Every structure is written in C-alpha cells, then in structure tokens.
Amino acid sequence: MADKKEERRLVEGKYLMYKNRPLVREGNTICYGDMSEKCILVLEIISYKKVDGHEVPDTILIQIIDSKDPTRIIKQGTKEGLYDAFSMGVVWLDVALRQAD
C-alpha cells in the first residue's frame, strides 16, 4: 500500500525524481539534490543557441552549494550544453557528498 501511495504522490507531485533525488527547474535555474543532504547541484543557464529553429541551453554555470548556506559555493565551473553540464554536476555532487561523510 505504501508503494501505491508513494507512486501517486510522485505522479501528483510538484517535482521530478532522478536517481532518487528531486530535480526542479524554475526559469533558467535547475536544482538537483535533497535539501536534507550536505549539498546540492545548481545549474544556471547562461546562454541559449538556435538548433533547427529551437532555442536550446548553451552555456551552463555548474555549482555545488551547501544546502544549509546557499551562499557557500563548494565547487563551480561552466560547460557547454545541458547534458554535459548535468552529467558533470552529478559526478561533482556524488563526490562532494562522499567527502562530507
């Protein structure tokens, strides 16, 4: 019964889960991670480019930030393309969480 309840909550929920962590986008900011953990991943879309007539994210600012103090940046960098930025950010987040333990 708990599984059905959890499933329904996720379907009706306000966020998407990826690898058991919330993934939320608002405007040009994408946040990934659980706020109860030591840090989270924040991706900021800096610029867009046109591909086949569609605007797609181009330059992405990647930040690992302290979940208790969002002004404290643990690691930061930039990457071209959302896929590459998110992939790199997830690795950084996993490493930062392991080091925090």
C-alpha positions as CSV (number, residue, x, y, z in Angstrom):
1,M,0.0,0.0,0.0
2,A,2.8,2.4,0.8
3,D,4.3,1.9,-2.7
4,K,1.0,2.9,-4.3
5,K,0.8,6.0,-2.1
6,E,4.4,7.0,-2.9
7,E,3.7,6.4,-6.6
8,R,0.6,8.6,-6.5
9,R,2.5,11.3,-4.6
10,L,5.2,11.4,-7.3
11,V,2.7,11.5,-10.1
12,E,0.8,14.3,-8.5
13,G,4.0,15.9,-7.0
14,K,5.5,19.2,-8.0
15,Y,8.9,17.8,-8.8
16,L,10.6,15.1,-10.9
17,M,12.9,12.5,-9.3
18,Y,16.1,11.4,-10.9
19,K,18.3,8.8,-9.2
20,N,16.2,9.1,-6.1
21,R,16.8,12.9,-5.8
22,P,14.5,15.8,-6.6
23,L,15.1,17.7,-9.9
24,V,13.4,21.1,-10.2
25,R,13.6,23.8,-12.8
26,E,12.4,27.4,-12.5
27,G,13.2,29.7,-15.3
28,N,17.0,29.4,-16.1
29,T,17.8,27.6,-12.8
30,I,17.8,23.8,-12.3
31,C,18.3,22.4,-8.8
32,Y,19.1,18.8,-8.2
33,G,19.5,17.1,-4.9
34,D,18.0,16.5,-1.5
35,M,18.0,19.5,0.8
36,S,18.4,17.2,3.8
37,E,21.9,16.2,2.4
38,K,25.0,18.3,2.9
39,C,25.0,19.9,-0.6
40,I,23.0,20.2,-3.8
41,L,23.7,20.8,-7.5
42,V,22.6,24.1,-9.1
43,L,22.7,24.6,-12.9
44,E,22.2,28.1,-14.2
45,I,21.6,28.5,-17.9
46,I,23.7,31.5,-19.0
47,S,23.0,31.5,-22.8
48,Y,21.0,29.7,-25.4
49,K,21.7,28.8,-29.1
50,K,19.4,28.0,-32.0
51,V,19.3,24.4,-33.2
52,D,16.9,23.5,-36.0
53,G,14.9,26.6,-35.2
54,H,14.6,25.8,-31.4
55,E,16.4,27.6,-28.6
56,V,18.4,25.1,-26.5
57,P,20.6,25.8,-23.5
58,D,24.2,26.5,-24.5
59,T,26.5,27.8,-21.7
60,I,25.7,26.4,-18.2
61,L,27.1,27.5,-14.9
62,I,27.6,24.5,-12.6
63,Q,27.6,24.9,-8.8
64,I,27.7,22.6,-5.9
65,I,26.4,24.6,-3.0
66,D,25.9,24.0,0.7
67,S,22.2,23.1,1.3
68,K,22.2,24.9,4.7
69,D,24.1,28.0,3.5
70,P,23.3,28.7,-0.2
71,T,25.9,31.5,-0.3
72,R,28.7,28.9,0.3
73,I,29.8,27.5,-3.1
74,I,31.8,24.3,-2.7
75,K,32.7,23.9,-6.4
76,Q,31.9,25.8,-9.6
77,G,32.6,25.7,-13.3
78,T,31.0,26.1,-16.7
79,K,30.2,23.7,-19.5
80,E,28.7,23.9,-23.0
81,G,25.4,22.0,-23.3
82,L,22.9,21.0,-20.7
83,Y,23.6,17.2,-21.0
84,D,27.4,17.6,-20.4
85,A,26.8,20.1,-17.6
86,F,24.3,17.9,-15.8
87,S,26.5,14.8,-16.2
88,M,29.5,16.6,-14.8
89,G,27.4,18.2,-12.0
90,V,26.0,14.9,-10.8
91,V,29.5,13.4,-10.6
92,W,30.7,16.5,-8.6
93,L,27.7,16.2,-6.3
94,D,28.3,12.5,-5.6
95,V,32.0,13.2,-4.8
96,A,31.1,16.2,-2.5
97,L,28.5,14.1,-0.7
98,R,31.0,11.2,-0.2
99,Q,33.6,13.7,1.1
100,A,31.1,15.2,3.5
101,D,30.6,11.9,5.3
